Amino acid sequence: MNRNLQIALGITIALTGYAAWKEHNATPDEPVAAASPAAREVAAESQSPPASPERREPGSAGQAAPEAVDLFPAQGWAPPAPPAPKHPPAPAVPTLPFVVAGHWRDTTDSYWVLNGEGSQFLLCHKCDALGRVVPGDTLLTWRLEAIEPREIVFTYLPKNTRQVLPLGEMQ
């Protein structure tokens, strides 16, 4: 390190130490220096009442005190709470949970197999197969209304809303 820098560093450390020691040893009852005559005049003028009401300072007896403003309000790390909804939105009707897995015909009836919510359902008009679903029966929260050539019609029971499962080219 350069010799001049070492000397400057030493002087800086010494002055910092002296200032800290002086502040630590200072007594709070030290006498205040006598004020100059000009300072006494300014102090006397500020203590006298104002000459006219137009020159009143804010916060004087003639005016209402201004409201206190909290310049540093308490803050937290959490994001502000979202505003409460005015009214809860109406629950939407879910989409049909069924898809067509298969279709076949015999001489008496047409059969449809649907997959939905982890189960398979056999739909027909008038068959006597075990576990069949015919129009009027319910599948979970859906009622089978009709099996038509191009679509299967369901009603969502909680909202009493009709929905259609199109069959497309399967006939």
C-alpha positions in Angstrom: 0.0 0.0 0.0 1.3 3.5 -0.8 2.8 5.3 2.2 0.6 8.4 1.6 -2.5 6.3 1.8 -1.4 4.7 5.0 -0.9 8.1 6.6 -4.3 9.3 5.4 -5.9 6.2 6.7 -4.3 6.6 10.1 -5.4 10.2 10.4 -9.0 9.3 9.4 -9.1 6.5 12.1 -7.7 8.9 14.7 -10.2 11.6 13.9 -13.1 9.1 13.9 -12.0 7.7 17.3 -11.6 11.2 18.8 -15.1 12.2 17.6 -16.7 9.1 19.0 -14.8 9.6 22.4 -15.9 13.3 22.5 -19.5 12.4 21.9 -19.4 9.7 24.5 -17.9 11.9 27.1 -20.1 15.0 26.4 -22.4 16.0 29.3 -26.0 16.9 28.4 -25.9 19.9 30.8 -23.3 21.9 28.9 -24.1 25.6 28.9 -25.5 27.0 25.7 -23.6 30.0 24.2 -25.3 33.3 24.7 -27.4 34.4 21.8 -26.4 37.3 19.7 -28.6 40.5 19.8 -30.0 39.8 16.3 -31.1 36.3 17.4 -32.8 37.8 20.5 -34.8 40.2 18.3 -36.1 37.4 16.1 -37.1 35.4 19.1 -38.9 38.4 20.6 -40.8 39.0 17.3 -41.9 35.3 17.1 -43.2 35.4 20.7 -45.4 38.6 20.1 -49.0 38.1 18.9 -49.6 38.7 15.2 -50.5 42.2 14.2 -53.5 41.4 12.1 -55.8 38.3 11.7 -54.7 37.9 8.0 -51.2 37.0 9.1 -52.1 34.2 11.5 -50.0 31.1 11.2 -51.5 27.7 10.8 -52.2 26.1 14.1 -52.7 29.4 15.9 -55.7 30.0 18.2 -57.9 31.5 15.5 -57.8 28.4 13.2 -58.6 24.8 13.7 -55.6 22.6 13.9 -54.9 20.5 10.8 -55.5 16.8 11.1 -52.5 14.7 11.8 -51.4 12.6 8.9 -49.6 9.3 9.5 -46.6 9.6 7.2 -45.4 6.1 8.0 -48.4 3.8 8.4 -47.9 0.2 9.6 -47.3 -2.1 6.7 -47.0 -5.9 6.3 -45.6 -8.3 3.8 -48.9 -10.0 3.1 -50.8 -8.9 0.0 -54.0 -6.9 0.6 -57.1 -9.0 0.9 -59.2 -9.2 -2.2 -62.5 -7.3 -2.1 -65.4 -9.4 -1.1 -67.8 -10.3 -4.0 -71.1 -8.4 -3.9 -73.0 -11.5 -4.6 -71.8 -15.0 -5.2 -71.9 -16.0 -8.9 -74.4 -18.6 -9.9 -72.8 -22.0 -10.2 -72.2 -22.9 -13.8 -73.6 -26.0 -15.4 -70.7 -28.5 -16.0 -70.1 -30.0 -19.4 -71.3 -33.4 -20.0 -68.9 -35.9 -18.4 -69.8 -38.6 -20.9 -68.2 -39.8 -24.1 -69.5 -42.4 -26.5 -67.3 -45.5 -26.2 -69.3 -47.8 -28.5 -72.5 -48.5 -30.5 -74.1 -51.6 -31.9 -77.4 -52.6 -33.3 -79.3 -55.8 -33.4 -82.7 -56.6 -34.9 -84.7 -55.3 -31.9 -82.7 -52.3 -30.5 -79.8 -50.0 -30.7 -77.2 -50.0 -27.8 -74.9 -47.2 -26.8 -71.9 -47.5 -24.4 -70.9 -44.3 -22.6 -67.8 -43.7 -20.5 -68.0 -41.1 -17.8 -66.5 -40.3 -14.4 -64.7 -43.7 -14.2 -67.7 -45.8 -15.1 -69.3 -47.4 -18.2 -73.0 -47.2 -18.9 -75.1 -49.2 -21.3 -78.0 -47.2 -22.8 -80.9 -48.7 -24.8 -84.6 -48.1 -25.4 -86.2 -51.4 -24.3 -83.5 -53.9 -23.7 -83.3 -56.3 -20.8 -79.6 -56.3 -20.2 -78.2 -56.2 -16.7 -77.2 -52.7 -15.6 -78.9 -51.0 -18.5 -80.0 -47.3 -18.5 -83.2 -46.4 -20.2 -84.8 -43.0 -20.7 -85.9 -41.6 -17.3 -83.1 -43.3 -15.3 -80.3 -41.2 -13.7 -76.6 -41.4 -14.2 -74.8 -39.7 -11.2 -76.4 -36.2 -11.3 -77.7 -36.5 -14.9 -81.1 -37.9 -16.0 -81.3 -39.6 -19.4 -84.2 -37.9 -21.2 -84.1 -39.4 -24.7 -82.0 -41.5 -27.1 -82.5 -40.0 -30.6 -80.8 -41.1 -33.9 -78.3 -38.2 -33.9 -78.1 -37.2 -30.2 -78.6 -38.3 -26.6 -80.4 -35.8 -24.4 -79.6 -35.4 -20.7 -80.9 -33.1 -17.9 -78.5 -31.8 -15.2 -80.6 -32.4 -12.1 -79.2 -29.7 -9.7 -79.9 -26.9 -12.2 -82.7 -28.7 -14.3 -80.8 -27.8 -17.4 -80.9 -29.9 -20.6 -77.7 -30.8 -22.5 -77.2 -32.8 -25.6 -74.5 -35.3 -26.4 -74.2 -35.3 -30.3 -73.6 -38.7 -31.9 -72.3 -37.4 -35.1 -71.8 -40.1 -37.8 -72.6 -43.1 -35.5 -76.0 -44.4 -36.3 
